[in-house]
Amino acid sequence: MLARHVISTLVGLSSAAVVVAAGLACGKKPEAAHESNGSSMLAEVTGQYRVVASEHGFTPGSLALPKGGPGSKVAVTFLRTTDKTCATEVVFPDLGVKKDLPLDTPVSVDVPTDAARTLAFQCGMAMYKGALVVK
């Protein structure tokens, strides 16, 4: 009954709410789902895009990327900061990309930005999810 209520509540909510719900499903504390080294929504640091994989899932849960010309790509760096997570790999189902995330090792994924679209990414178990929004 509670699970049905949680699912119905998530309809129409942001990806951050989905991250919180995924954390709850894994037994994680929801208050930490928005934490990320000082910024919950901005991950652009010195021209690089970064997503952290922690015990709370992927942070930020959504990241905007600039749309480029034909064949353009942007490197997004994923960094796993703990062993206490199921996010030991990142998977982009629409791109057919799957990369392991070794502990404390930056892993770069080249993401096509030649068309406006939303690219979903997730952990290998699909418990934690996020999105890259090309605008």
Backbone torsions as a table, in degrees:
resi	resn	phi	psi	omega
1	MET	NA	-45.6	179.3
2	LEU	-63.2	-42.4	179.4
3	ALA	-60.5	-40.8	179.2
4	ARG	-63.4	-40.6	178.5
5	HIS	-64.6	-42.7	179.8
6	VAL	-63.4	-44.0	-179.7
7	ILE	-63.8	-45.1	-179.4
8	SER	-66.4	-30.8	178.9
9	THR	-70.6	-31.7	-177.3
10	LEU	-72.9	-20.0	-178.0
11	VAL	-59.7	122.5	178.4
12	GLY	87.1	-1.9	-179.9
13	LEU	-88.7	166.4	-177.9
14	SER	-70.9	168.4	177.8
15	SER	-64.0	-26.7	177.3
16	ALA	-62.9	-37.2	177.6
17	ALA	-66.2	-34.8	178.6
18	VAL	-67.2	-38.4	177.4
19	VAL	-61.9	-42.9	178.1
20	VAL	-61.0	-46.0	-179.3
21	ALA	-63.2	-39.8	177.9
22	ALA	-63.9	-39.1	177.2
23	GLY	-63.1	-40.6	177.9
24	LEU	-63.5	-39.1	179.8
25	ALA	-63.9	-30.6	178.6
26	CYS	-90.7	2.4	179.8
27	GLY	82.5	21.6	-178.5
28	LYS	-90.1	161.8	178.8
29	LYS	-81.8	127.9	-175.8
30	PRO	-70.7	-25.3	-175.1
31	GLU	-65.6	-18.3	-177.1
32	ALA	-96.9	1.4	-175.3
33	ALA	-66.4	-19.9	-178.5
34	HIS	-102.6	0.8	-178.2
35	GLU	-77.5	142.5	175.1
36	SER	-167.2	88.3	173.2
37	ASN	35.2	46.0	173.6
38	GLY	99.8	-16.1	-178.2
39	SER	-147.4	127.5	-178.7
40	SER	-91.7	-21.7	-176.2
41	MET	-114.8	-24.4	-177.3
42	LEU	-103.6	123.2	179.8
43	ALA	-121.1	3.0	179.7
44	GLU	-80.4	118.2	-179.9
45	VAL	-128.7	118.7	-179.5
46	THR	45.5	50.1	175.5
47	GLY	79.6	1.0	179.7
48	GLN	-113.1	149.8	178.5
49	TYR	-105.6	133.1	-173.1
50	ARG	-135.1	137.9	175.1
51	VAL	-126.8	130.2	179.9
52	VAL	-100.5	133.2	174.6
53	ALA	-104.6	113.2	-178.0
54	SER	-128.5	-170.0	178.0
55	GLU	-66.8	-8.3	179.8
56	HIS	-104.2	5.9	-179.5
57	GLY	102.1	-152.0	-179.2
58	PHE	-93.5	134.1	178.1
59	THR	-132.8	126.0	-1.5
60	PRO	-75.0	161.5	179.6
61	GLY	-76.7	-19.6	179.2
62	SER	-142.8	137.6	-176.4
63	LEU	-137.2	126.2	178.8
64	ALA	-86.8	134.1	177.1
65	LEU	-120.8	143.4	179.7
66	PRO	-74.9	137.7	176.5
67	LYS	-73.3	135.0	179.1
68	GLY	-114.4	-169.2	179.9
69	GLY	-81.6	-175.7	-179.5
70	PRO	-55.0	131.0	177.9
71	GLY	77.5	4.7	-177.2
72	SER	-73.9	149.7	178.8
73	LYS	-140.9	155.4	174.6
74	VAL	-127.5	136.9	176.8
75	ALA	-84.8	125.6	174.9
76	VAL	-112.7	127.0	-177.8
77	THR	-98.3	128.9	176.2
78	PHE	-107.7	137.3	-179.7
79	LEU	-135.0	117.3	176.0
80	ARG	-89.2	127.2	-173.2
81	THR	-107.5	1.4	-178.2
82	THR	-154.7	157.9	172.1
83	ASP	-87.3	-10.7	-176.9
84	LYS	-89.5	56.1	179.9
85	THR	-154.8	153.1	173.0
86	CYS	-89.7	0.1	179.8
87	ALA	-87.2	61.6	179.3
88	THR	-92.5	1.8	173.8
89	GLU	-153.4	159.3	175.7
90	VAL	-119.0	136.4	-177.3
91	VAL	-126.1	130.4	172.2
92	PHE	-110.2	93.2	-175.5
93	PRO	-56.4	-41.8	-177.3
94	ASP	-69.6	-23.3	-179.4
95	LEU	-98.9	-10.8	-176.3
96	GLY	68.9	31.0	-177.8
97	VAL	-110.1	133.9	176.5
98	LYS	-141.2	121.5	-179.3
99	LYS	-130.9	135.6	173.7
100	ASP	-68.2	147.8	177.1
101	LEU	-117.1	86.4	177.2
102	PRO	-62.3	147.3	-178.4
103	LEU	-56.6	130.8	176.0
104	ASP	56.0	28.1	178.8
105	THR	-123.7	116.2	178.5
106	PRO	-63.0	134.5	178.3
107	VAL	-124.1	122.3	-177.5
108	SER	-94.9	137.3	175.7
109	VAL	-124.3	121.9	176.4
110	ASP	-82.0	120.1	-175.4
111	VAL	-110.3	127.2	178.3
112	PRO	-65.8	131.9	-179.2
113	THR	-124.2	24.6	-177.7
114	ASP	-83.4	-4.2	178.9
115	ALA	-144.9	143.4	176.5
116	ALA	-69.5	125.7	179.2
117	ARG	-173.2	170.8	175.7
118	THR	-111.5	124.0	179.2
119	LEU	-108.1	114.9	178.8
120	ALA	-79.1	144.5	170.3
121	PHE	-134.1	159.9	-175.2
122	GLN	-157.2	168.3	171.7
123	CYS	-77.4	172.9	-177.7
124	GLY	-62.2	-27.0	-179.8
125	MET	-94.5	-1.1	-178.0
126	ALA	61.7	25.5	176.5
127	MET	-81.9	-38.9	178.6
128	TYR	-111.3	134.5	-177.7
129	LYS	-134.9	158.7	176.8
130	GLY	-155.5	-178.2	-178.9
131	ALA	-148.3	144.5	169.9
132	LEU	-108.5	123.2	-176.4
133	VAL	-107.2	112.1	179.0
134	VAL	-89.4	117.9	-178.6
135	LYS	-122.8	NA	NA
